[in-house]
Amino acid sequence: MHNSKTVLVVIDAQFGILWDTYKKEETLSVIQNLIEKANQKGIPVIYTQHEEAQGGLLARGSQFWQIQQEILPRPGDLIIHKQAADSFYETSLQEELDKKGINHLIITGARTEFCVDTTCRSAILRGFAVSLVEDGHTTVDGVIRAEEIIKHHNLTLQNIGNPQRMIQVVPAEKISFL
């Protein structure tokens, strides 16, 4: 995407969320490579970190709330704490993106059908260009298998948008940070 100011958004890559996800190691490797590429190009990396009330599995400070060791934020990376599937809901994400002049989000992370999907849809409605990393998000088996959930969302989300822009679903190898 030309003339864009891009950020990499890593959604909820936490121990308790990635615990038993489909292709966990492969997905973490994809995210790790994207973070390295973003860092090399000076592209900001923003992490979202889902949390629940004290006593919940994802209570702030609990072991399950922690971000995966393989992709820990570096000093200067922004962490957005959230309590809803939409990373924008009652968080400072919009304000932070506006401050940096960001207009393009490359989205990766965990729980395809919840936080990844909802954040993609919310971002496009807020006027951002969105690239979902096709092989950079994951989930667990539910009513249907995780593999099918991921395929379904990759197909569905690439058809979501508005007259100005659509969500683009792009394999990690084709993501370029400009």
Phi, psi and omega in degrees: 000121183273155180053038179242155172248112193253151172223147172264126180249120179255110187267119167050045179277065187249155181308311185289339180267322180274359190318305186231039184279158178294131178049046183305307184296318179297317180294317178298323178296317177299313181297316179301315179296320178295320178298316179298315178298317179297315180299319179298327182265001181073024179274130179297148175242127178242131177254141166255148182224108182286141177218153179242172178297158177310138182097340178281160179305320183257034177296140181308130178092345180289162180296327182285339179283338185295147175285143182307137182306321185297338187227035181303142176300147174268162174304134181098339175289144182269137174243124179255118178273133184221161180230015179221165179297326179279115182296346179271339188293116178051040174232177178265012185302310180303313180300316180295318179294318178298318179301322182272357181070027182286136174229002181222123179250127170260118190249133178216165175139209192240151181067076182317306190279354180250267188289324179294307180301309185296320180291321176301312182295318180296318182296316182295323178292335180271003175096005179275147166283140183231129170243115175269128180285110187308317182252022184239023174219155186210170178203191178245163175298139178226228176300325171238165184294150181306317180303319179288323177300314181296312179301314180302314182290323176300318179290314183293312186294331179289354176251013180256136177171206180212179183301336181274327185199158178237157171288128176260133176254117191229131175297148183307320183297340180259002177284125175237134178263110182259000000 
